[in-house]
Structure formats: structure tokens, C-alpha cells
């Protein structure tokens, strides 16, 4: 009786996928799907939706955002960075704490949004699936006269985003390590252990996240990238060669991209999906801890946001655990510390 039921489910699923509407080019009958900007509504992204771990849940203690803070930049003179710190309910100032930095912070924290990372932190910390950690949501730098990047305009043309995120240099790593981290340490008890420092980003922000760990592995060792722009934008396609030629670094990385990310037939250096796969292969061949998920989506945060909780579980999977069956604390939800 079970076998026909399984077959029926498979057939229905296949029919669902194959029935996605196509968007042919003018005069074409079998053209690839049209690519939307930053995950705009498109049939390739329709099945990527946020699950319960990306939403507020009853009974789960909620953290709080600090007010927006601004730090001037010496690495990029005449610019400044705005950031927010998400402090989980379980944060204890007496305990050194992990940290996760989110590039393009305005887009990673917005609700409703494609990621809503603060909800993921709340849910996974509460269930002991990741350690207690501060979430730091930092915007691209801007001059005081420029508008703040926002979830609809990420600042590619109105801020310093392109100059910070795209070049394969150590300059943005210096922003994070030399400017952001010292500011955080003045207010919070940040663990000095680089294994407890993570960073993530999407598109060019993903390149910047990788660059922070690549150039400063003694400070950051955990990386997540959505649809990383490892392409001909400012020469980002060079990383696979750098990985192959360089001594292996203590970096753990989870990559995500879609087969309908910005594709460039005949121009491999400008092909987003091709370059993500190429970097993954280089990291794998060199023996890095690398995980990846190749979906069907476009250039945006839809798939990345949908699987972000699982990416976080994998990235932070080595937190200490107790196997003592009498350890009542280890076997309970993680509640806020007693005040």
C-alpha cells in the first residue's frame, strides 16, 4: 500500500515543478527564464519561502536591537558605517560571546524580508543549535551627505558599497577588524576566539564576507555567502587561483547560488553561477570545510534566506556539548540568564 502513495507524491511534485511558467525572450520558444533584480518576483524563486525558524515563535525569548550606531572610517576616509547590534535574550555580559556580522545589514534584518536573521538567532539559540551570539548588522559605508542604504536600494550607486565590497583586497577586512570590532568590544564581551567570529553577505556582500576571512583568518573563520558576485566586477574571479596557490587557511564556508543567477554565455568571468561553482571546487580540492547548495533561483536572497537556518546550524556545529544524561541544563531550552 505504501509504494503507490510514494509514487503519487513524486508525480505531483514533478508536475508542480514542471508547471512553472516560462518567460521566453521575444521571438524565442525555449529561452532561459528572465533574471530578476535581487530576487524580485519570478517563477524561479516561487518555491523559496521562509520557514518557521525564520519567524517569531511563541515561547521563544526575543532579543533586542540596539539603536543605530555610527563609526567613522579611516580605511575609507570621509565615510562612515552605520550598524545595529542584535542582543539575544540569553546574552550574559559575564560570558565571552560569539559574534556574527551581516553585511548589507539593512536587508538582512528587515521584516518582512527575505532573511530576517534576528529571528533565526532567537530560535536556534533557544534550542541550543548554535551558541549564544551577537548579531551585528552593518551597512555599506557612505559619506555623511549620502543617503543610508535601505532594503530597496542597497547603495551600489549612492554609497561606498562597490568600492568596499567588490575589490579582492584587504580593505574591507580592515573596516571589520580594525574599526567595527574595537567598537563592539567597548560595549560587549566579545570572545577573542576567531572560531567564534562569523560573517555573511549576499552578492557583493558575499564577496566582502569571504574577503574578511581570507585576508584576516586570525580574526574571522566562519563565512556564509548568498549568490556571491565572484565575477569580473573589480576582478573577483581571481579567488579560485588564490585558493589553489595559497597555503590552506582555517576557514569554514557555506555557499549558495542558483542556476538562474546572472548568467553570461560566452563570458565565464562574468557568469555568477559558474564562478561560484569554480570557487567551491577550488576550496574543496584544497581541503577546506566547505558546504554548498545550488538551487534554481535568481540573483537574490530567496533561496539563501529559505535555507539560512540550516546554513547556520552547519556553520556553528562544533559548539561544545555535554553527553551526560543527568545534565539538566544541557537538556533544557536555553533561557535568559538570571539577573
SVG drawing of the C-alpha trace seen along z (x, -y; Angstrom):
<svg xmlns="http://www.w3.org/2000/svg" viewBox="-2 -66 53 68">
<polyline fill="none" stroke="black" stroke-width="0.4" points="0.0,0.0 2.9,-2.4 4.5,-2.1 1.7,-3.7 1.4,-6.5 5.1,-7.4 4.8,-7.3 1.8,-9.6 3.7,-12.2 6.6,-12.1 4.4,-12.6 2.6,-15.6 5.9,-17.2 7.3,-16.8 4.2,-18.2 4.4,-21.2 8.0,-22.0 7.5,-21.5 4.4,-23.7 6.4,-26.8 5.5,-29.5 8.3,-30.2 9.3,-33.8 10.5,-33.5 12.5,-36.2 10.9,-38.0 10.8,-35.6 12.1,-32.7 10.3,-29.5 12.7,-27.9 14.6,-30.8 16.1,-30.7 14.0,-32.3 14.2,-36.1 16.5,-37.2 15.0,-39.5 16.9,-42.0 17.8,-41.0 15.1,-38.3 12.2,-40.2 9.0,-38.1 10.0,-35.4 8.9,-31.8 12.4,-30.6 12.1,-31.8 8.5,-31.0 9.2,-27.9 11.8,-29.5 9.9,-30.8 10.9,-31.3 10.2,-28.5 9.2,-28.7 12.8,-29.1 13.0,-32.5 9.9,-33.9 9.0,-34.8 7.7,-31.8 5.6,-31.6 7.6,-30.9 10.9,-31.8 12.7,-34.7 13.3,-37.6 16.4,-39.7 16.6,-43.4 18.3,-45.7 20.4,-48.5 19.9,-51.9 21.7,-52.6 25.4,-53.4 27.8,-55.2 31.6,-54.8 33.9,-56.9 36.2,-55.1 39.9,-55.7 40.3,-52.9 37.9,-54.7 38.4,-58.4 35.4,-60.7 33.0,-57.8 31.1,-56.2 29.4,-53.0 26.0,-52.5 25.4,-49.3 22.9,-47.7 23.7,-45.0 21.1,-42.4 21.5,-41.3 19.9,-37.9 17.9,-37.4 20.5,-34.9 23.4,-37.3 25.4,-37.4 27.9,-40.2 30.0,-38.0 30.5,-35.4 32.7,-35.9 30.3,-35.7 30.3,-34.7 29.6,-37.2 28.0,-37.0 28.4,-40.0 25.9,-40.6 27.0,-42.8 24.2,-44.9 22.7,-44.8 19.6,-46.8 18.5,-44.0 19.3,-41.1 17.3,-42.4 14.2,-43.9 10.8,-42.4 9.1,-41.3 12.2,-40.3 14.0,-37.5 16.2,-36.6 15.0,-38.1 18.2,-36.8 17.4,-38.0 14.5,-35.5 16.9,-32.7 19.2,-33.7 16.4,-33.7 15.1,-30.3 18.4,-28.4 20.0,-29.9 16.9,-28.9 17.2,-25.3 21.0,-25.1 21.6,-24.6 24.0,-27.5 25.9,-29.2 24.7,-32.4 25.9,-35.1 25.5,-38.8 24.2,-39.7 25.9,-42.7 24.1,-44.3 26.4,-46.7 25.5,-48.9 27.9,-49.8 29.9,-52.9 28.7,-56.3 29.6,-59.9 27.6,-62.0 25.8,-63.7 24.8,-60.4 21.6,-58.5 21.7,-55.4 21.4,-52.2 18.0,-50.6 16.3,-47.3 15.1,-48.6 18.3,-50.5 21.4,-48.7 23.6,-51.6 25.6,-50.5 25.3,-53.9 24.6,-56.0 27.2,-54.8 30.7,-53.3 29.3,-49.8 31.0,-48.9 34.4,-50.2 34.2,-48.3 32.7,-45.0 34.0,-44.2 37.8,-44.6 39.6,-41.4 41.8,-43.3 42.1,-43.5 40.5,-47.0 37.0,-45.9 38.6,-43.3 40.3,-46.2 37.0,-48.0 35.6,-45.0 38.7,-44.0 40.2,-47.4 37.1,-49.6 33.9,-47.6 35.3,-45.0 37.0,-47.5 33.8,-49.5 31.9,-46.3 34.4,-45.3 33.9,-48.6 30.2,-47.7 30.1,-43.9 32.1,-40.9 33.2,-39.6 35.1,-36.3 38.7,-36.7 38.5,-33.2 38.4,-33.6 36.5,-30.3 33.6,-32.3 33.6,-35.1 31.4,-34.6 30.4,-36.9 27.9,-36.6 26.8,-38.5 24.8,-38.4 26.0,-39.2 28.9,-41.7 28.4,-41.5 29.2,-37.8 32.5,-38.6 33.2,-41.0 32.4,-38.4 34.8,-35.9 37.5,-38.6 37.3,-39.3 38.1,-35.7 40.5,-35.2 42.7,-38.2 42.2,-38.1 41.7,-34.4 43.2,-35.0 40.1,-37.1 37.3,-35.6 36.9,-31.9 33.2,-31.3 31.6,-32.5 28.2,-32.3 27.6,-33.6 24.4,-34.1 24.8,-34.4 28.4,-35.7 29.5,-38.1 32.8,-36.3 33.0,-37.6 34.6,-40.3 33.2,-43.0 36.6,-44.5 38.3,-41.2 36.6,-39.0 37.0,-35.9 40.7,-35.5 39.8,-33.8 39.9,-30.2 43.5,-30.7 44.4,-32.4 42.9,-29.4 44.9,-27.0 48.2,-28.9 48.0,-29.8 48.6,-27.9 45.3,-26.5 43.6,-28.8 41.3,-27.8 38.1,-28.9 34.7,-27.2 32.3,-28.3 28.7,-27.6 27.9,-28.9 24.6,-29.3 23.7,-30.1 21.1,-29.5 21.4,-28.2 19.5,-31.3 21.8,-33.7 23.2,-36.3 24.4,-34.1 26.8,-35.3 27.0,-32.9 30.5,-33.2 31.8,-35.3 32.8,-32.9 34.4,-35.6 31.1,-37.4 28.9,-34.3 27.8,-34.3 26.8,-30.7 29.9,-29.4 32.2,-31.4 30.5,-30.2 30.9,-26.6 34.5,-27.3 35.3,-28.7 33.6,-25.9 35.6,-23.4 38.9,-25.2 38.1,-25.2 37.1,-21.6 40.2,-20.5 42.3,-22.4 40.7,-20.5 38.6,-23.4 35.5,-22.8 33.0,-23.9 29.3,-23.2 27.1,-24.5 23.6,-24.5 22.9,-25.1 19.3,-25.9 17.2,-27.0 16.8,-30.6 17.8,-34.1 20.2,-36.7 18.6,-37.5 18.1,-36.3 15.1,-34.0 16.8,-30.6 19.6,-31.8 17.0,-33.1 15.0,-29.9 17.9,-27.7 19.7,-30.2 18.8,-28.4 20.3,-25.2 23.4,-27.1 23.8,-28.5 23.5,-25.0 26.2,-23.7 28.5,-26.6 28.3,-26.6 28.0,-22.8 31.1,-22.4 30.0,-24.2 30.8,-22.1 28.1,-19.7 27.6,-17.6 26.5,-14.0 25.8,-13.5 22.2,-12.3 22.0,-13.9 22.9,-17.3 19.6,-19.0 20.9,-22.3 22.2,-20.8 18.8,-19.0 16.7,-22.2 16.0,-25.1 18.4,-28.0 16.7,-30.7 17.9,-34.2 20.4,-34.4 19.1,-35.2 19.6,-38.8"/>
</svg>
